[in-house]
C-alpha cells in the first residue's frame, strides 16, 4: 500500500519482497473498511461491485448452532487474495523485487543503506518497514519488543459456495454470522472466490473459530505435519490430525473445509514508529487482534497519511515523519486496546 501511495505521488519507490514467488491466497476473509476500499477503487482500478461481496443481514446463532435472531445490516466483505492481486497490479513490475530478504541496515543523517540478499546495498532517503508481524526492521530497531501470546488461537477455513451443502448455504449465505459459546466464539461470512469472483455460486464461505489454548500447549499445536514449528501461522495442510479430530463444534462447516489453517492470536505494540529515517508501518508496528477488523485498514491509513505528510513537507523528510508519527501511534494504541477488550470479553469472561 505504501509503495503505491508514494509512487502515485511521484516519488521513486522500490519494494523488496522477501517471498520468492507470488503470494498465494489462503482464503483469509477481510471485513471491508473505508481505507481498504479507497485503495481498491482509486489505486487498484476496481469498480465498487468488484471489490467484494455484499451481505444483507447480521445473524446470531443459538448455543445449538441454529439461527436465533438477525437484523438487516448490509456489510461488504472482501479477501486477502483480491486485495493483493489488485494492489500488486497497480505497482510497476520493474520496481518490485521478489525473493530479497533484508538482512541489515545502517543510517546516516541523510538516509538509509539497506542490505538485501542477492543485490548490492540500496541507498534511500527513507526505509519503510512494512514487513509484517515477523518484521526484521522492528527486530533490528527494537529487539526487546516481541509479540505476546493472548491465550487463544484462531482456526480458519473456507468452503467453496459451489460445493457447500444446502444447510450451509441456507445458514450462511447473505449473513454475517456470529455464535458465542462459553470461552469461545465463531464468525462466518461470504468472501470472493479464489480469483476474486463475486458472482453467486463462485464465492466462498469464510469462517473463524477462536479457541483457548494454554501457552504451554501452543508449541505442540503449532508444529506442523512436516515437524516444523511455526510462530505466527500454521498453513493449510499442516495442521496435525490429532488436533483436527478434537474439533467437534460447527461440525458441518468443519467437515466441508478441505484444509483448515491455524493462527495464534498475538499482541504487539511499539513505543515509536520512526527512528531516524526508518519507519515501521502496519503489522510491523502494531498487531491488533482480529476482532477489530481493522488490521488491513490500519496499514492503509498509515500509508495514506505518510503520503500526505511527505507531500506537505517536500523538502524536509524529517519534519514530515515527525508530523506523521503521533496520529499513527494513537491509531495503533486505540486498536490495541479495543482488540484486547473485545477478545478478552469473548474468550475469558
C-alpha positions in Angstrom: 0.0 0.0 0.0 2.7 2.4 1.0 4.7 1.9 -2.2 1.6 2.6 -4.3 0.8 5.8 -2.5 4.3 7.2 -2.7 4.8 6.1 -6.3 1.5 7.8 -7.3 2.7 10.9 -5.6 5.7 11.0 -8.0 8.4 9.6 -5.7 10.9 7.0 -6.6 10.0 3.8 -4.8 11.3 0.2 -4.8 9.6 -2.7 -3.0 11.7 -5.6 -1.8 9.6 -8.7 -1.1 11.2 -11.5 0.9 8.9 -14.1 -0.7 10.5 -15.6 -3.8 7.1 -16.1 -5.5 3.7 -14.6 -5.9 2.0 -14.6 -2.6 -0.9 -17.2 -2.5 -4.4 -16.7 -1.4 -5.1 -18.8 1.7 -8.7 -17.6 1.8 -8.4 -15.1 4.6 -11.5 -13.0 4.8 -11.4 -9.3 5.5 -14.3 -7.0 6.6 -14.1 -4.1 4.3 -13.2 -0.7 5.8 -13.1 2.7 4.1 -9.3 2.8 3.7 -9.2 -0.6 2.1 -12.0 0.3 -0.4 -10.1 3.5 -1.3 -7.1 1.5 -2.3 -9.1 -1.0 -4.3 -11.0 1.6 -6.3 -8.7 4.6 -6.5 -5.4 2.8 -6.8 -6.4 -0.8 -7.8 -8.8 0.4 -10.6 -11.7 -1.9 -9.4 -15.3 -0.9 -9.8 -17.2 -0.8 -6.4 -19.0 -4.0 -7.3 -15.7 -5.8 -7.9 -14.3 -5.1 -4.5 -16.1 -7.7 -2.5 -19.4 -9.4 -1.5 -22.3 -7.6 0.0 -24.2 -9.3 2.8 -27.7 -8.3 3.7 -28.0 -9.4 7.3 -26.2 -9.9 10.6 -27.2 -13.1 12.3 -26.6 -14.7 15.7 -26.8 -18.5 16.3 -28.0 -20.1 19.5 -25.8 -22.4 21.6 -27.2 -25.3 19.5 -26.0 -23.7 16.3 -29.4 -22.8 14.9 -30.3 -19.2 13.8 -31.6 -17.3 16.8 -32.0 -13.8 15.6 -30.9 -11.5 12.8 -31.2 -7.9 11.7 -30.8 -6.1 8.4 -27.3 -4.7 8.4 -25.6 -4.5 4.9 -21.9 -5.1 5.0 -19.2 -5.5 2.4 -16.7 -8.4 2.7 -13.5 -9.0 0.7 -10.5 -11.3 0.8 -6.7 -11.0 1.2 -6.2 -12.5 -2.3 -8.4 -10.0 -4.0 -6.7 -7.1 -2.3 -3.2 -8.5 -3.1 -3.9 -9.0 -6.8 -5.4 -5.6 -7.3 -2.7 -3.7 -5.5 0.1 -5.8 -7.0 -1.2 -4.9 -10.4 -1.1 -1.2 -9.5 2.6 -1.1 -8.8 5.3 -1.2 -11.6 6.9 -4.6 -12.1 10.4 -3.1 -12.7 10.4 -1.7 -9.1 9.0 -4.8 -7.4 11.8 -7.2 -6.4 10.8 -10.7 -5.2 13.0 -13.0 -3.2 15.2 -10.5 -1.4 15.3 -10.8 2.3 16.5 -7.8 4.3 19.5 -8.8 6.5 20.9 -5.5 7.6 20.6 -1.7 7.6 22.5 1.4 8.7 21.6 5.0 8.9 23.2 8.4 8.3 21.8 11.8 8.8 20.5 11.9 5.2 19.3 8.4 4.6 19.5 4.6 5.0 21.6 1.9 3.5 19.7 -1.4 3.3 21.3 -4.8 2.7 19.2 -7.3 0.9 20.1 -10.9 -0.1 21.2 -11.1 -3.8 21.6 -7.3 -4.6 24.0 -4.5 -4.0 23.4 -2.3 -1.0 20.4 0.0 -1.5 20.7 3.7 -0.7 17.4 5.5 0.1 16.1 8.6 1.7 13.8 6.5 3.9 13.2 2.8 4.6 9.6 1.7 5.3 9.5 -1.4 7.3 6.1 -2.8 6.2 7.3 -6.3 6.7 4.5 -7.7 8.9 4.3 -9.4 12.3 7.8 -11.0 11.8 9.3 -7.7 10.9 13.1 -7.7 10.6 13.1 -4.0 10.7 11.4 -3.9 14.1 13.7 -6.6 15.4 16.7 -4.6 14.3 15.4 -1.3 15.8 13.8 -2.7 18.9 15.0 -6.2 19.7 13.3 -6.0 23.1 9.8 -5.6 21.6 8.3 -9.1 20.9 4.8 -10.4 20.2 2.9 -11.7 23.3 0.5 -14.7 23.0 -3.0 -13.7 24.0 -4.1 -17.1 25.3 -6.1 -18.3 22.3 -5.9 -19.2 18.7 -8.0 -18.8 15.6 -8.9 -21.7 13.4 -9.7 -20.5 9.9 -11.1 -22.1 6.8 -13.0 -21.6 3.6 -15.7 -23.6 1.8 -16.4 -23.0 -1.9 -20.0 -21.9 -2.3 -20.4 -24.3 -5.2 -19.6 -27.3 -3.0 -21.5 -26.2 0.1 -24.4 -28.3 1.3 -27.9 -26.9 1.3 -27.7 -26.5 5.1 -24.5 -24.4 4.9 -25.9 -22.3 2.0 -29.2 -21.6 3.8 -27.5 -20.8 7.1 -24.5 -18.6 5.9 -25.1 -17.1 2.5 -26.1 -13.4 2.8 -25.5 -13.4 6.5 -22.6 -12.1 8.7 -23.0 -14.8 11.3 -21.8 -15.0 14.9 -22.1 -17.7 17.6 -21.0 -17.0 21.1 -20.1 -20.0 23.3 -18.5 -20.4 26.7 -15.0 -19.0 26.4 -15.2 -19.2 22.6 -16.9 -17.6 19.6 -17.3 -18.3 15.9 -17.9 -15.9 13.0 -18.7 -16.7 9.3 -19.3 -14.7 6.1 -19.0 -14.9 2.4 -15.9 -13.7 0.6 -14.9 -13.5 -3.1 -13.7 -16.7 -4.9 -10.1 -17.7 -5.2 -9.7 -15.5 -8.3 -11.7 -12.6 -6.9 -15.1 -13.8 -8.2 -18.1 -12.1 -6.6 -20.9 -13.8 -8.5 -23.3 -16.2 -6.6 -22.0 -19.7 -6.8 -18.4 -18.7 -7.2 -17.8 -17.2 -3.8 -16.5 -18.9 -0.7 -17.8 -19.3 2.9 -15.1 -18.0 5.2 -15.1 -18.9 8.9 -13.1 -18.2 12.0 -13.3 -20.0 15.3 -11.5 -18.7 18.4 -10.3 -21.4 20.8 -8.5 -21.0 24.1 -5.2 -22.9 24.3 -2.8 -22.7 27.3 0.6 -21.3 26.4 2.4 -24.5 27.5 0.5 -26.4 24.8 1.0 -23.9 22.0 4.3 -25.2 20.8 2.9 -28.7 20.1 -0.2 -27.2 18.4 1.9 -25.0 16.1 4.2 -27.9 15.0 3.0 -29.0 11.5 2.9 -32.2 9.6 6.4 -31.5 8.4 7.7 -31.3 12.0 8.5 -27.6 11.7 7.2 -25.3 14.5 5.7 -22.0 13.3 5.5 -18.8 15.3 2.7 -16.9 13.5 0.5 -19.2 11.4 0.2 -22.9 10.6 -0.7 -23.0 6.9 -3.4 -25.2 5.2 -2.5 -28.8 5.1 0.0 -28.6 8.0 -2.5 -28.9 11.0 -1.9 -32.3 12.5 -4.7 -34.9 12.5 -4.7 -35.2 16.3 -5.8 -31.6 16.6 -8.3 -31.7 13.8 -10.1 -34.7 15.4 -10.7 -32.7 18.5 -12.9 -30.1 16.7 -16.5 -31.1 17.1 -18.2 -27.7 17.0 -19.7 -26.4 13.8 -19.4 -29.9 12.5 -20.9 -29.4 9.1 -18.8 -26.4 8.3 -15.6 -28.1 9.6 -16.2 -31.3 7.6 -16.7 -29.2 4.4 -13.4 -27.4 4.9 -10.6 -29.1 2.9 -7.6 -27.7 4.9 -8.1 -25.5 8.0 -5.3 -23.3 9.0 -4.3 -22.2 12.5 -3.1 -18.8 13.8 -2.2 -17.9 17.4 -3.6 -14.5 18.5 -0.8 -12.1 19.4 -0.5 -8.7 20.9 2.3 -6.4 19.8 2.8 -2.6 20.1 5.8 -0.4 19.6 6.7 2.7 21.6 7.6 4.6 18.4 7.2 4.2 14.6 10.0 6.5 13.5 13.7 6.1 14.2 15.8 8.4 12.1 14.9 7.7 8.5 13.5 4.2 9.2 9.8 3.8 9.9 7.5 0.9 11.0 4.1 0.6 9.4 1.2 -1.8 9.5 1.6 -5.1 11.5 5.3 -4.4 11.8 4.3 -1.7 14.4 1.0 -2.9 15.9 -0.7 -6.2 15.6 -4.3 -5.6 16.6 -6.4 -8.6 17.4 -8.7 -9.7 14.5 -11.9 -8.7 16.4 -11.2 -5.0 15.4 -11.5 -6.0 11.7 -9.0 -3.2 11.1 -5.5 -4.5 10.5 -5.6 -4.0 6.7 -7.4 -0.7 7.1 -4.8 0.4 9.6 -1.9 -0.3 7.2 -3.9 1.7 4.6 -4.4 4.6 6.9 -0.7 4.6 7.8 0.3 4.7 4.1 -2.2 7.4 3.1 -1.1 9.6 6.0 2.6 9.1 5.1 2.0 10.1 1.5 0.2 13.3 2.7 3.0 14.2 5.1 5.7 13.8 2.6 3.8 15.9 0.1 3.2 18.6 2.7 6.9 18.7 3.5 8.5 18.1 0.1 11.9 19.4 1.2 12.0 18.2 4.8 11.7 14.5 5.2 12.4 14.7 9.0 9.6 17.2 9.5 7.2 15.0 7.5 8.0 12.0 9.6 7.6 14.0 12.8 4.2 15.2 11.6 3.2 11.6 10.6 4.1 9.6 13.7 1.8 10.9 16.5 -1.5 10.2 14.9 -0.4 6.7 13.7 0.8 5.8 17.2 -2.6 6.9 18.5 -4.4 4.8 16.0 -2.3 1.7 16.8 -2.8 2.1 20.5 -6.6 2.6 20.1 -6.9 -0.6 18.1 -4.7 -2.4 20.5 -6.9 -1.5 23.4 -10.1 -2.2 21.6 -9.0 -5.6 20.3 -7.9 -6.7 23.7 -11.2 -5.7 25.3 -13.3 -7.5 22.6 -11.2 -10.7 22.6 -10.8 -11.0 26.4 -14.6 -10.4 26.9 -15.4 -13.2 24.5 -12.8 -15.7 25.5 -12.2 -15.3 29.2 -15.3 -13.5 30.7 
